[in-house]
Amino acid sequence: MSKHTTHNRLAWVDRELGRLQRGGLHRQLRTRLGPQGPGLRLDDWQGTSFGSNDYLGLAADRRLAEAVAEAVRKEGWGSGASPLLAGSADAHRWLEARLAEFEDTEAALVFGSGFAANSGTIAALAGSGDAVFADRKNHASLLDGCRLSRADVRVYPHNNVAQLGRLLARAGRYRRRLIVTDSVFSMDGDLAPLAELADLAERHDAMLLVDEAHATGVFGRHGRGVAEMLGVESRVDVRVGTLSKALGSIGGFVAGSRSLVEWLINRARPYVFSTAMPAAAAAAATVALDIVRDEPQRREQLLARANETRRRLAEQGWNVGPSASPIVPIVLGEPERAVRLAEQLFDRGFYVPAIRPPTVPEGESCLRLSFTWAHTAEQLDGLVETLAKLRDTV
Ligand SMILES: Cc1ncc(COP(=O)(O)O)c(C=O)c1O
């Protein structure tokens, strides 16, 4: 509201904010001071963070920063226009060529964010007269893409292949069918049964879109994700990833056939109607892809340490759900319990975000731990020992 407005038609917002506060659902913005990493400064707090998606520790890597600095020196910062209106530079083309090579696909296309890649791609692939089948725990960007598409949306219970099969069996009358799923679910850290989903897609003539946002750079022999790890890449029609998590940059991408990419250039609205990401961000992501190729020990060590830490937490009696990735939830149920434990950890020098509805369903509030390659053994031990002491307080 302008400081000079006399009527407040947004008074209801204050009432709703009060309701969020009373229900333990209010979220507060904190300000990071200094680089992203396990050693973190937030406002006047300093401690160890388990709250980033910087899985390979590249967000503050010197090599990415140098690539950005060099690109900015050469080309400046802003890209000034959408990709189709000369906003797309040679740095974007190189990144897309490297992404296609990395993903072993015909082509790739870079979007301003992973959110834009997901929402824009789904809406470009499905429309009125089509049906989209979505896992209940899919990321918000997939859900929003489903809503934007105007297709009929069928949400199936989390990872419930049998129920999805029943829904598909009744969907023969639709013009086209599209199955969309995360490969690593962003809050529970568990994996989608991609081989079974690919079976169903083939049986029912459905397209399969897999969002590897939390898996790119982390899973698979070359770091391409869960589809690579499970050997089903050739059965996934549309692969979406993000440059902003393990790759330490910003932006999203789609990898697949040449015609898919050409279709998205023409029809994905967040691609067509939004300014291209700065060329310097593309340069940073290109360097990150080299690091993923040249330093496989980062993902190997990350997964080994995450598995070990998860095992230790489960041994202490924490409910870590079905996690099988560097994302490990501590499931507590009620939002107040999650907030209390997060505050106790914060007071002891550990930042772990409390995740509450609407990010997770009612009754599934949790603490979301995410491990990165950059965490030291001492930091992991410190967390595990502190959680052991807090076990009986929540
Ligand atoms: C599963 C999943 N997909 C997509 C995204 C969006 O990616 P980006 O942050 O690059 O917009 C996220 C980010 O939180 C995510 O968790």
The ligand as a MOL file (V3000), in Angstrom:
LIG
                    3D

  0  0  0     0  0            999 V3000
M  V30 BEGIN CTAB
M  V30 COUNTS 16 16 0 0 0
M  V30 BEGIN ATOM
M  V30 1 C 12.2500 -30.5120 -8.1710 0
M  V30 2 C 12.4990 -29.0970 -8.5550 0
M  V30 3 N 12.2980 -28.7350 -9.8380 0
M  V30 4 C 12.5020 -27.4760 -10.2400 0
M  V30 5 C 12.9360 -26.5010 -9.3700 0
M  V30 6 C 13.0980 -25.0950 -9.8560 0
M  V30 7 O 14.4180 -24.8600 -10.1920 0
M  V30 8 P 14.9990 -23.3850 -10.1540 0
M  V30 9 O 15.3510 -23.1010 -8.7200 0
M  V30 10 O 16.1750 -23.4240 -11.0580 0
M  V30 11 O 13.9210 -22.4690 -10.6300 0
M  V30 12 C 13.1790 -26.8260 -8.0490 0
M  V30 13 C 13.6880 -25.7610 -7.1470 0
M  V30 14 O 13.4930 -25.6350 -6.0290 0
M  V30 15 C 12.9500 -28.1530 -7.6170 0
M  V30 16 O 13.1370 -28.5000 -6.3450 0
M  V30 END ATOM
M  V30 BEGIN BOND
M  V30 1 1 1 2
M  V30 2 1 2 3
M  V30 3 2 2 15
M  V30 4 2 3 4
M  V30 5 1 4 5
M  V30 6 1 5 6
M  V30 7 2 5 12
M  V30 8 1 6 7
M  V30 9 1 7 8
M  V30 10 2 8 9
M  V30 11 1 8 10
M  V30 12 1 8 11
M  V30 13 1 12 13
M  V30 14 1 12 15
M  V30 15 2 13 14
M  V30 16 1 15 16
M  V30 END BOND
M  V30 END CTAB
M  END
